Amino acid sequence: MSSFIHITDANEASLIQRSGIKLSRIGTRKGVYCFPVLKDFHMSHQWARELKRSGVRGLVCIQFKLPDDMVVEVGKYNQDKIRLASSEAIHTIMNHSDPYGLEVIVPEKILPSQIQRIYPAPRLTGWRYYPEAKGKKPFCHCRYCNRGEIKANRLIRED
């Protein structure tokens, strides 16, 4: 059995514990977005900080197990995905040259019996904007593009 983490709003934790993780639609894809549990804690929870930018107050990690032969999709966010067995997906991510920004999409609902544990998401892990953004300024400094972002006024004044 392969272990994965799905990060979501803390307000939905009790509902998920009772009825499982429902499929969500983002763009043309429909599925449960997750990332494998790896030995590297930072890598396993890399999406937490990016999801926090959406305005959610509290996040929780839902850890669940999938059969090793279950077919999932793996790839970078907003790019083409490849279909692999869940155990192969973990191996691919562990051996990838740049695993930041990778995601796994499970095409089926996660049942409550598959959920192992629910715990608060770590506070200071992951990246903002995109994985390679650390140390680089945003591409645009206008008020529209930076509204509501952290330190937005500082960026606008520098322009």
N, C-alpha and C positions, 0 to 999 in steps of 0.2 A: 504494500500500500504506500502510495506517495502522499506526502503531506504538503499542503498549500495554505497560504494566508490571503484572506480577503479583508480589505480595510474599508470600513463604512462608518456612518454616523452613529454615535453612541445611543441616540434615541431609538434606533431600530434594533438594538441588541436583544431585547426581550422577545420581540416579534420573530426575529431570526432564530432564536433559540427554540421557540415554540413550533415554527412552521418551515424553517430552512431558509436558504438564500435563493430568492427568485431571480430569474433571468432579467437582465437590463439591456436596453437598446441604446447604443451609442453609435451614431452614424448608421452604417449599413449592417453592423455586427450585432448579434444578439447572443448574450451569454453571461457568465459570471467571471468578472475580471479578478485575477489573483496573481500571486507570485509564489514560487516554491519556498519552503522552509530550508534554508541553507545553514551551514556552520557560521557563516559571516552574518551576524545580527544586522549590521548596517545595510547589507545588500538585501536581506529578506524584507526589511521594512522601508525600503527606499521610497516608496510611493506615499508614505505618510505625510511628509511635509508638502508635497505637491497637492495632495487632496485637501490639506488644511487650508490652502489658499482659496478654496471654493466658498469659505465662510462658515464652515461647520465648526461648532464650538468644541465638541469632543469627538474623538475618533476611537473606535475599538477595532481590534484585530480578531477575526474569526478564523481559527485554525481548523482545517478539515482534512479528511483523508479521501483519496480517490484510488480506484483500482489501478495497478501498474499498466494495464493494457488499454485503459480508456483513452480515446483519441481527443486531443486538445489542440488548440492553435497557439503558436508561439511566434513572437516577433516584436519589433520596436513599436512604440506607440505611434499611431497614425501611419503605419507602413504595412506592406504586405506581410502576411503571416504564413507559416508552414504548418501542416498538420502532422503531429507526432503522437506517439503513445505518451502518457503522463510521465513514465519513468525515463523515456528518451528526452522529454522536454527538460527535465531537471538536469540530466547529463549535459545537454546542449547549453543550458544557461551557465552551469558551473564551468564549462570549458570555453565559453565565449570570450573573445578578446575585449569586448566592451559591453558588459551586461547591464549597465545603467540604462534605464528607459525601456528595457524589455518587459513584456507582459505575457501572461498566459490567459487564454480565454477558454473556459469550460462551456461546452454547448448545452449542458443540462443543468436543471435545478439541483442544488445541493440539499439533500435531505437532512432533517434534524439528527438522524442516527449517524450521519457522516461527520458531524461537528464534534471536534475533540475538546476545544476550549475557547472561551471568549475572554480577552484581556485588553486593558487600555493600551492604545497605541503609544509608542515612545514619542516624546516631545521633540527632541532635537536630532532627528535623523533624516536623511534624504536630501533633496535638492529643490530649488525653486526655478521656475521658468522652463528649464530643460537641463539635462544632466551635465552638460559642459559649460554651464553659465557661470560657475564660480570664478570670481575675479574679473568678469567682463561686465560692461555696462549694457543696459537694455538698448535695443536697436533704435528706439524712439523715446524722446524725452517729453513729448507733448502731454498736456493735461488729460486728454482723452485716453491715450494708451496706458497711462499710469494712475488712473483714478482708483483710489482705495488701496493701492499697493503700499507695502512697507517702504518707508523713506521716500515716498513719491515727491514730496515738496523739495527735498534736497536735490533730487535729479532734475526737477523743473528749473530750480534756481541756477544750476550749473550750465544749463543750455544757453 
